Amino acid sequence: MLMSSKRRIFLVDDHPLVCEGLTEMINRQRDMEVCGEAHSAAEALQAIQELRPDAALVDLTLASGSGLELIKDLRVCCPETVLVVLSMHDESTYAERALRAGARGYVMKREATKKVILALRQVLEGGIFVSDAFARAMTEKQIEAHMPKKGTSISSLSDRELQVFEMLGTGAQTRDIAQSLNISLKTVQTHCARMKEKLGVGSLNELMREAIRWVETERPK
């Protein structure tokens, strides 16, 4: 029996309709097919280790677990599986973090569906896929790296700090965040202290107000 020559793609998204649409689109291609899907980080980690797909499309926002942490885990245990992020989050905040974590491509969900196929093919051939706008922004960032700093921004936060900041912005209290992330309250408080310093705010209430403002006005819905 001849084995399929199609590249095998795994989907990680907690929205069944999204997976259904992606599966239909990918399976129409001559050179690739969907070999499985998962709706949580834990489920995805186990399945990808078993199936060893050629590539995985990963959403950063999952109902259970962090897509960003999943990418870091997969880079270690399944380095042969190339990873492409497909996310509602704006690339200006998350693309660089995803690439540092181990992804080889970043596509926003509002982009045309053909971008997903283009991204998959490009990373499967050994390349990196980002938008032209993001590539230009990274070039400008490298140029500005040697210039004097002018204040701070969300980009100064670590991945975990950003996760805590976003949860604060949705109204979660520090104890709720500690329980949700399975970390100690003291650790959450330490993250908050570092965020206050980085963002130039003087109190937890100010930090929460800044987080709420960011979630409501700047973070993609």
N, C-alpha and C positions, 0 to 999 in steps of 0.2 A: 504494500500500500504506500502510495506517495504521500509524504507529509506536506501540509500546506506551506507555501512559501510566503504567505502573508505575515506581516509584522503584527505581533499580538499586543493589544492595548488594554490596559486595566483602568477602570473608572472609579474615582473616589469622590462621591458627592452624596449629601444626605437628602437630596431632593429627587425622588424617583422619576418625576417627569423630565428632569434635566438628563438623568442617565438614559432614559428611554430615547430622548431626542438625539443625544450623542451617539448612542448605539446604532440607531438607524442611519445617521450620517456617516459614521466611520465604516460600517459594514457595507456601504455602497461603494467604497473605494476598492480598487483592484489590488492594492498592495498592503492593506491592513484590515484587521478585524478585532472586535472586542472579545476578550477572553474571560472577562469577569467584572464584577463591580462590588463595591463595599460602601456602607453608609456611615461608618465610624472609623476612627483612627486605628483602634485595636483590631477590628475586623480586617481592615485593609492591610495592616502590617503582617498579620498571619497569612492572609490569602496571597499576598505578593511574594512572600517567602516560599510558599508552596508552588505557585504557578510560574514564577520567574518570567514575567512578561517582558517584552522588549521596551515598553514605555508605559507610563502611568500618567493619567490626567488627574490632578489633585486640587480640590477646592480647599482654600485656607480656612473657611468657616464651616465647621462641622458641629452637629448637635452634641456629639460625644467625642472629645479630644480636639487637639489643635493640629491643623494641617501643616503648620510650620514645623512643629515638633515631629510630626510623622515624616516629613521630608528629611530631617536630620537623622532620624532612625534608619530610614531606607538607604540613605547614602552610605551608612556603615554596613548594614546587613545585606543589601542588594545593590551593590554599586553598578552592576551590569544593566539595571533597569533605569533608563533615563526618565527624568521627571519634568513634567510641564504643569505649571499652575494655571488653572482656569478659575478666576475669582471675580466677585463683584467689587472687591476692594481696588481702589485706585492704585495704579502702579507707582505713583510718586511716593507713596508711603510704604508699600509692601514689596515691590519688585526686587529692590536691592537686597532686602532681608531674605526673600525666597531664594535668590541666586546664591547668597552667602551660605544659606542652609544646605544647598545642594541641587536645587532645581536648575534646569538648562533652558527653560523658557517660561514666559509669563504672558498670558492672554487675559484681557478683561472680558467678562461675560457680555458686555454691551457691544463688543466688536462683532463684525460679520463672522458667521460660522465658518467661512472658508479660511479664516485666520487660524482656526484650531488645526485644520488639516495641514496648512502650511507650516505651522509651528511644529507639529509632530514629525513631519518629514524632515524638517531642518535639523531638529535635535537628533533624530535617528541617524542622520548622516554625519553626526559629530559636531554640529554647529550649536549656536546659542540663538534663541529667538526672543527679541524684545521689540517694542515699537520704535519707530524712528525718533519719536519725541523723547522717549526714555534714554535712548542711546545718546542723543544730543545733551540731555540733562546730565548724564554721567560724565561726558566729556567736559562740560562746564564745571561740574563739581570737582574734577581733578585739577582743573586750572585754578579754581578758587581755593583749593586746599592749602595753598601756600600764602593766601591773603589773610589779613587780620579778621578774626571772628566778629560778627555783628549780631550778638544775641544768641538765643537758643531756639530750638524748634522740636517738633515731635520726632524728627529723625534722630535726635540725640539720645532717645530712649532705647534701652536694650529690648530684645524681643519680649522677655518676660515683663519688663516694665510697661511696654506698650499694651500687653494683654491685660495687666492690672488697671492701667489707665482707661482702657476701653470699657472694662467692667464698671469702674467708678462712674464713667459717663452714662451708663445705663441705669444708675441708681443703686448699684450693689454696695453694701456696707463691707468694711474690711473683714469682718468675721465671715460673711457670706463668701467673699472672694477666697479666703483661706480654705474654707471647706470645699468650694468648687474646684480649686486647683490642687487640693490635697497637699497644702503646705501650711506651715505654722502661721499664726497671727503675727508673731514677731517678724517673720520673713516678709509678710505683706507690708508691715509698718516700715521695714527697712527699705523696701522698694518705693514706698510713698515718700520717705525722707529723701531718697536720691532723686526722685522725680521733682520734688519741690525745689531742690537745688538746681537741677538742670533747666527747669522751666521758669525759674525766678519767681516763685510764689512763696508766701510766708507761712501758710497754714494749710491744714488738711481740707478745710472748707473751701479755701481758694483753689486748691488743686482739684477738688470735686467740681467746682463751678467751671473751671477751665476744661475739665474732661467732658462735662455735659455739653458745654458750648461746642467742643470739637465734634462730639458724636452727632449733635443736631445740625451743625452747619457745614462741617468739612468732610466728615467720614461719609463715603458713598453709602446710600441706603440700599 
